[in-house]
Amino acid sequence: MGSYELRDLDHPGRGYLYEGKLIIDKTWGHGYYGCAGCCGASRAQMNPDPLGGPITTGAWNAAQAYETCEDLWVDYTDQATGWASANTGVVTLSNAYSNFVGIGGTTGSADLALEGNIERNGVCLTKYFQPHSTQNTVPSISWTNGPVITTTQNVVIGQEIALTGNPGGGTWSIVQPSPAWIAGFNESNGHPETLVAASGTNVLFYWAGPGNNTVSYAVAGASSSANFSVSAPTVTVRPTPGTDIYLTNDGTNVGANCGDETSTWCMTLDPTVGQAGGVSGTTEWIQVVDNLNVTYTPTGGGSQVSCNEPPPLPGLDGQNPYTTAAQFIDAPGEGWPEAKIVGYNFAFSFSAVLMWHPNVTYWTWIPISSTNWGWGATLTLYNGTWGISQIASPWTQVLYGTQYWPEWYSIITNGEQPSSCS
């Protein structure tokens, strides 16, 4: 005993049949009266619709039909014939596979001959369908001398990104504010180099910051895009300011040094740098002088003279790089001709920028942190003897991120006076 149903096993998809009878199972089953009917396909479609891809690539089509009694779409790709494209200059279509050969759009189609849902003289008639879909070919973006990009690319800051667009002669753009991509790092002035021309078949650049970025390429009225997941290294910097600021006087120049007498340093910076997306890197330090603020009292008395350094600050502190060592160490000093002054006050500030590049074949330097720091002192002549009446001990502010470029407009040597004070 049990619930039951009757089904026509000779004609799959045509449904359950009770031909001219009423069948009722009063205990377990149920029944309906009806005449035999055709439960075949009522309509057809091609999937995906639309279908598209970058030029030189391809994709599969599927031909489906809606089975009335099953109430679902059934795949009949293996029974489809006559695969065709309305414009073979855009897409060629054969055996359910579309090849994207030229920029533009067209229509793809196929032929299906299936048992339909219409009956005539007790026979389910064959129904003919020609499903179709919109097919588009868009430009391709590929790694130069490499594969077409169809998935998100995992890269790191400072890694060279060399792309080729097909067809050539298009325009490149990014969905990200400047300077997310740069043409490189200018070793002579510390500036990120702007990507001047982003048009043509090829583009070469470096990501200057982490994030999810999109590059677009447009040509012949169509566009394509490539996604990049850009990683940056983790970084912490531990500053250790010194306290050893002392008077210097060699009989000609009077001044002060920070960290040369007993501690041998005025400022140390110890970085801890992790990998970027599994890629190791190399570091160096570049330091720029941000401010040279000086006030002095000339010999013979009178009003104090302020001679802060005008542009071109900031200035490169000595050389580029300041050091390639992992630890940053500085012990600056300042001195003036003793015969010119009877009082002297100064305050200097610096930016020590930690630069990083990935250990890959082609790269550029990218900043990953900047430590702002400074020091100062007041020197006075009293009863013929110089002394330090006030000391501005070293201070620090550590900033993290890839936006702190060590830009400079001049070169400052140790102990150099502001030009307006000379």
N, C-alpha and C positions, 0 to 999 in steps of 0.2 A: 504494500500500500504506500501511497505517497502522492505528492503533487506531480503533475506531468504536463507536457506540452507536445504538440505534433509539429514536425518540421519537414520541409521538402529538402532532402539531402542531395537530390540530383541537380539542383539549381541554387548554388550558394548565393546568398545575397538577396534572394527573392522573397524571403519571409516565411511566416508560419501559415499553413493552409488548412482550412476546413471546407472542403468543396461540397456545398449544397447540404450540409448537415448541421445539426445543432448538437453539440457534445457538452455534457455537463457532468462533472464528478461532484456529487453532492457532499462527499466527505472531505476530499483533499484537493481536488482540481478545480478548474474553471473552464469555461468554453465560450466560444463565440460562433455565430453563424456568419458566413461570408463566402463570396465566390473567389476563386483563385485570381491573384493579381500579380503584376510584374513589379518587383522591388529593385530595379536596376539603378543605373546612374542617371541623375537629372541635370547635372551641370559639371563643368570641369574648370580647373585653374592651374596656373603655373606658379611655383614658389621658388625662391623669394620673389616678391614683386613690390618695389623694383629690385633689380639685381645690378650691381655695379662693382667696379674695381679699378685699380691703377692700370695704366697701359702696360702691356707685356705680361700681365698676370691673367688668371682665369678663375672661373667658379662653376660649380655644378647647379643645374636646374632640377626641379622635381615637377612631375605632372601628376595631378591628383583629380579624383572625381568624387562627387558627393553621392553616396549610396542612400537612397531614400529610406528604406526600411531599417538599415543599420543606424541611420541618423549620424553619420560621421563621414569625414573625408578619408578616402582610401588612396594609398600611393599606387599609381599605375605607370611609374616612370619606365619600367622594364617593358611595357607594352606599347609605349609611345613611339611613333615613327615621324618622319618628315620634319625633323628638327631644322629650323631655319631662322635666319636673321633678315630683317627688312633692309639692312644696310651693312653689307659685309666689310665696308671700309671702317666701320665703327666696332662691330662685334661679329665674329664668326661663331656659328652655333652648330655643333655636330654631336650626335650621340649624348645629348643632355648636357654637354659641356660648352660653356661660353668662353671664348678667348677675346680679351679686350685689346683691340689692335689700333684704334684711332680715337682721338678726342671727340666726344659728342654723345648723342642719344639715339636709340633706335628701338625697334620692337622685336622680341623673340617669340617664336611660336612652335607648336608641335601638333601632331595629329593623334587622336585617340578614337578607336572604334570599340565600343563597349555595349554590352547588353543593357538596353535602356529600360525606363519605367513605363513604356507604352506597349500595350498588347493589341494584336490584331489577329482575329480568327484563332485565338488560343495560342498565339506565338508571341513571345517577347521580342520586339524588334531591336535590331542593332541601331545604336545611336552614335552619330559621328560628332566629335567635338574638335575644336581647334583652340585650345587655351593659349593665352599669350601673356607677356609681361614686358614692362619697360626695362630696357637694358642701357646702362650708361658706362662710358669709359672716361675716366678722369686722369689727370697727370699723375705720374709716379714720382715719389721721392725715394731715392736710394742713397746708401752710403757710396761715396765716390769709389769706384772700383769694387763695389760690394753689392749685396742683395737689396732688393726693394724693401722698404720699411712698411710692414703691415701691422706690427704690434708695438706696444710701448717699449721704448729703448731705455735701459738703465745705464746712466752715465754719471760722471762726477764733474764738479766744478774744475775749470782749468784744463779739461780734456779737449783736444781738438775735435771739432765736429765738422766734417767735410761731406757735403751733400751734393747730389746731382739731381736736377729736375729733367723730366722727359715728358713731352718734347721740350727742347731748349728755348731760351729767350724769354723766360717768364719773370715773375716778380716774387721775391721772398718777403715774408713778414712773420712776426711772432705775436702771440697773445700774451704779452707780459711787458711791464714797463721797463724802460731803459734804466740801468745798463744790464739787463738780464743776459744779453749777448753782447760780446765785445770782439774786436778784431785782434786784441792782444794787450799786453802790458808794455808801456813805453819806459824803457830802462833809463832814459835820459831825463825824464821829468816826473815819473811816478804816476802818470795819468793812464786810465784805461783808454785804449784806442777805440774810437767810435767806428762802428761798421758803416763806412761811408756809402758804399753801393751794395744794395741787396737785390740786384737784378741780374739776370743772365742765367745760364744753364747751371753754374756751380756757385756754391756759397761756402765759405770757410769761416768759422767763428768758434768762440769758447763761451760756455755758460759761466756767468760771473756770480751766480747765486743759486742756492738750492730751491727746489720746488717742482711742481708739475707744469711743464711748459709745452706749448704747441707751436710747431713751425708750419706755416702755410705756404703753398706754392701755387701761383695762378698763371695760366697761359691759355690763350685761345678761348677765353670766356668760361673756362672751367677751372676748378681749384681742387687741391688735395691737401691733406695735412698729415703730419707725423707727430706723435706724442713722445715726450721725453720725461722720465723721472730722474731728476738731478739730485745727487747726494753731495753733502759737504762733510768734512771731518768734524768730529766733536773736539772741543778745545776748552781748556781752562788755563789761566795764567795766574801764578802766585807771585805777587810783588813783595819785595823786601826792601823798604827804604832804609837808607843809612842815616846816622845822626852826627857824623863827624864832619862838621863844617868849621874851617879854621882860616885864620889870616895868613896871607902870603905877602912877603915884601923882600925883594931882592936888591933894594937900594935904588932901583929905577922905576919899577912898576909895583903898585900895591893892589892887592885884590884878595880873593878868597877861593878856596878849593872845597869841593864836596867829596869826601871819601878817598883821599889820597894818602893820608898820613898814617892812620892806624888800621882802619877797616878796609882800605884799598878799594872801596866802592861806595858810590852814592845811591845807586839803584841797581837791584838785580831783579830779573823777571824769569821765572821758571815755568815753562809751558808743559802741558800734558796734551798731546795731540793723538786722537784716535784715527781709525781708518774712515774712508768715505765709501760706503757701499762695498766694503771688502777690499778697497784699493788703498795701498799705503802711499805715503807721500814724503816730500822733502821740504824742509823749512829754512828760512833765513830771516834776518831782522833788517828793517830799514827804519832809520830815525830821522824825523824832520824837526826843525826848530820852529815852533809856532809863534813865540813872542820873545822879544828882547827889550824889556822895559827898564829904562835907566833914568835916574835923576841924580844930578851931581851939583855940588857947590864949588865954583871955581876958586882958584887961588886969589886971595885978596878980598874974599867975601862976596857979598852981593846976593841977589836972588838965586834960588835954585833953578837949574836948567833941566828941562825934561826933553829927552831925545829918544823917544821910543822909535824903534825901527819901523819905517814906512814899508810899503811893498817894495821889493818883491819877497815878502814872507808869505807862506812858510818856506824855509830853506833847508836843503839837504844837510844833515849833520855829518860833515866830513866826506863820506864816500857811500857808494851803493854797491853791495850791501854794507850795512854797518857792521854786521858780523854774520858768519854762516854757522857759528856755534849754536847749540841748542839753547844755552843759557845766555840771556842778555845781561851785560854788565856795563855800567857807565860811571865815570868819576870825573865830572866836568869841573872846569875852573874858569875864573874871570879875573882880569887884571887891567889896570890903567896906569898911564904915566903919573908918577907921584907928584911931579912938579906942577901938574895942571889943576889939581883938585885939593880940597880940604875936607870934603865930605862926598860920600858915594853910596847910592842905594840902587840895587838891581833885583829884578825878578825875572827868571827865565822859565819857559814852559816848552815841553817837547811832546811828540807823539812817537812812541815806539811801536811800529806796525809789524806784526808777525805775518810773513808771507808763506804761502804753501803752493806746491804744485804736485799733481798726481804722478806717480812713478809709472808712466805710460810712455809710448814712443814719442808722441807729439803733444806738447803742453804749453801752458803759459802760467805765470805767477798770478795768484789771487790772494788778497788779504783775508785773514780769518779772525784777527783780533787787533785792537789798537789800545795801547795803554797810554793815557794822558798823564803826564807827571811834570813836576817842576820843583824849583828851589830858589832861594834868594838870601840876601844879607844886606845889612846896612853897615858901612864902614865910616868911622869918624876919626879926625885928627884932633887930639886933645893934648895941649901942652907939649907939642912936638912928637907925640907918640900915637901911632895908629892902633885902633882897636875895633872889634866887632861889637856894636851896641845892640843889634837885633839880628836874629837868625830866623829865616823862613825855612823850616825843616822840609825835607822832601815829602811830597804828597802824591797820591796816585788815584786814578780812576780807570778801571779796566772795562773796555767795551768789546762786545763780541758781535761778529757779523762780517759779511763780505762787502759792506759798503764803505769801509774806512780806508780809502786809497791814500797812500803816502805821497800826495802831490806836492811838488816843490817848484820854486821859481828862481832859486839861487843856491849857492853852496856856501855854507857857514863853517868856518874853521874854529877850533876850540879856543875860547877866550876872545873871539872877535867882537869888537865894539860896534854898536849901531853906527851906520855911516854918517848920520846927522850929528853924531857927537864928536867926530874926528876933528 
